Amino acid sequence: MTYEELVAKARETYCSADASNIKEHVAIQFNVVGEGEGIFYLEIKDGKVYVEPYEYYDRDAIVITSAENLVAMAEGTLGMESAYFSGKIKAEGDLGKALLLKALSPKKQAKVAAKKAATAKKATAAKKPAAEKKTAPAKKVAPAKKVTAAKKTTEKKA
């Protein structure tokens, strides 16, 4: 994988993620070693994710890893903590902010989407009985009796 392909893959994976739950500014620089070697950064700003092929001088953290491990983390098949403790990545700086990347992984996004769908389904189900209670079934009304002119005349004579 070339450097350009790696940056494109990171951009495709991370920029499509929902970062609206991350309220703080985060800037993480990735130093890729080995195949696809190079530097790029990921920035979370105003609930949106940006990936650019440059150094970020005022960064919160630096993650040093191989392209293979970076792609695995981006796809959610490798957790950042397990990668760090197993030596697959090295990190410097504010590791708390680096861990915010977990919220952008596809597995986390799928869980969040499933949770939102379940909540919406529960809300819809909760509203449905209330709506049924409000609309009471229509009462049956007996048809009006027809009074004929001949009958009225008989009633008057009597």
ABEGO torsion letter per residue (X at the ends): XBAAAAAAAAAAAAAABBAAABABBBBBBBBBBEBGBEBBBBBBBGGBBBBBBBBBAABABBBBBBAAAAAAAAAGABBAAAAAAAGABBBBEBAAAAAAAAAABAAAAAAAAAAAAAAAAAAAAAAAAAAAAABBBBBBBBBBBBBBAAAAAAAAAX
